[in-house]
Amino acid sequence: MNRGIIIALAFSLAANVFLGGFVAGKIAGGPHDHRRDRHHAFAELTPAARESLKRAFVEHRSDRAEARREADMLQRQLVETLGAETFDRTAADEIVAKFATLELRSRSDMARLVVEAADGLALDDRKAL
């Protein structure tokens, strides 16, 4: 099989695993919180809290879609850089730095979304959220 295709498939798999883990981690309650799954955490919320969280997610759907498009673009750039005839380490490092920036921005966006959902909720709902 062509070496470029193998590299592209490997990085595609790595990016998908990375993004899937990131999303799953956020839904499950953040880093190192393996005690609760998404359904259990969502079920703990009152109807008002569930509705507030749903509303916040819907309102920011386009932001999350834009972040996904940006991650896809960075993945394509990295694959192209790694598959180039001459390896440009500086360009590859810059792309990886952009990935790190995107991850930090995604984490802070998720925190803002939760804060927005918590606004106006009772104390017990905020704790559950």
C-alpha positions as CSV (number, residue, x, y, z in Angstrom):
1,M,0.0,0.0,0.0
2,N,1.2,3.5,-0.7
3,R,3.1,5.0,2.2
4,G,1.2,8.3,2.0
5,I,-2.1,6.5,2.3
6,I,-0.9,4.6,5.3
7,I,0.3,7.8,7.0
8,A,-3.0,9.5,6.2
9,L,-5.0,6.6,7.6
10,A,-2.9,6.5,10.8
11,F,-3.3,10.2,11.4
12,S,-7.0,10.1,10.6
13,L,-7.4,7.3,13.2
14,A,-5.3,9.2,15.7
15,A,-7.3,12.4,15.3
16,N,-10.6,10.6,15.6
17,V,-9.5,8.7,18.7
18,F,-8.2,12.0,20.2
19,L,-11.4,13.9,19.4
20,G,-13.7,11.1,20.5
21,G,-11.8,10.8,23.8
22,F,-12.0,14.5,24.4
23,V,-15.8,14.6,23.8
24,A,-16.4,11.4,25.8
25,G,-14.3,12.9,28.7
26,K,-16.3,16.1,28.7
27,I,-19.6,14.3,28.6
28,A,-18.6,11.9,31.4
29,G,-17.6,14.8,33.7
30,G,-14.1,15.9,32.8
31,P,-10.7,14.4,33.2
32,H,-10.2,11.4,35.6
33,D,-13.9,11.2,36.4
34,H,-14.7,7.6,35.4
35,R,-17.5,7.1,38.0
36,R,-20.4,8.4,36.0
37,D,-21.4,7.9,32.5
38,R,-23.2,10.4,30.4
39,H,-26.7,8.9,30.8
40,H,-26.4,8.7,34.6
41,A,-25.2,12.3,34.9
42,F,-27.9,13.6,32.6
43,A,-30.6,11.6,34.5
44,E,-29.5,13.3,37.8
45,L,-30.6,16.7,36.5
46,T,-34.0,18.1,37.1
47,P,-36.1,18.8,34.1
48,A,-35.2,22.5,34.3
49,A,-31.5,21.8,34.4
50,R,-31.8,19.3,31.5
51,E,-33.7,21.9,29.4
52,S,-31.1,24.6,30.3
53,L,-28.2,22.3,29.2
54,K,-30.0,21.3,26.0
55,R,-30.7,24.9,25.2
56,A,-27.0,25.9,25.7
57,F,-25.8,23.0,23.5
58,V,-28.3,23.9,20.7
59,E,-27.3,27.6,20.9
60,H,-23.6,26.8,20.5
61,R,-24.0,24.0,17.9
62,S,-22.4,26.1,15.2
63,D,-19.4,26.9,17.4
64,R,-18.7,23.2,17.9
65,A,-19.2,22.5,14.2
66,E,-16.7,25.2,13.4
67,A,-14.1,23.7,15.8
68,R,-14.6,20.3,14.2
69,R,-14.0,21.8,10.7
70,E,-10.9,23.5,12.0
71,A,-9.6,20.2,13.5
72,D,-10.3,18.4,10.2
73,M,-8.4,21.1,8.3
74,L,-5.4,20.8,10.7
75,Q,-5.5,17.1,10.3
76,R,-5.3,17.4,6.5
77,Q,-2.5,19.9,6.8
78,L,-0.5,17.6,9.1
79,V,-1.0,14.6,6.8
80,E,0.1,16.7,3.8
81,T,3.2,18.0,5.8
82,L,4.1,14.5,6.9
83,G,3.6,13.1,3.4
84,A,5.7,15.8,1.6
85,E,8.8,14.8,-0.2
86,T,10.9,16.9,2.2
87,F,9.9,16.8,5.8
88,D,9.3,20.3,7.3
89,R,9.6,19.8,11.1
90,T,8.9,23.4,11.8
91,A,5.6,23.3,9.8
92,A,4.6,20.1,11.5
93,D,5.4,21.6,15.0
94,E,3.3,24.6,14.1
95,I,0.3,22.5,13.2
96,V,0.6,20.5,16.4
97,A,0.7,23.8,18.3
98,K,-2.5,24.8,16.6
99,F,-4.1,21.5,17.6
100,A,-3.1,22.2,21.2
101,T,-4.6,25.7,21.0
102,L,-7.8,24.3,19.5
103,E,-8.1,21.8,22.4
104,L,-7.7,24.5,25.0
105,R,-10.2,26.6,23.3
106,S,-12.7,23.7,23.1
107,R,-12.3,23.0,26.8
108,S,-12.9,26.6,27.7
109,D,-15.9,26.8,25.4
110,M,-17.3,23.7,27.1
111,A,-16.8,25.4,30.5
112,R,-18.6,28.5,29.2
113,L,-21.4,26.4,27.9
114,V,-21.9,24.8,31.3
115,V,-21.7,28.2,33.1
116,E,-24.4,29.5,30.7
117,A,-26.6,26.4,31.4
118,A,-26.2,26.9,35.2
119,D,-27.3,30.6,35.1
120,G,-30.6,30.8,36.9
121,L,-30.6,27.3,38.2
122,A,-31.2,26.3,41.8
123,L,-28.2,25.2,43.9
124,D,-28.9,21.5,43.7
125,D,-29.2,21.7,39.9
126,R,-25.9,23.6,39.6
127,K,-24.2,21.0,41.7
128,A,-25.6,18.2,39.5
129,L,-24.7,20.1,36.4
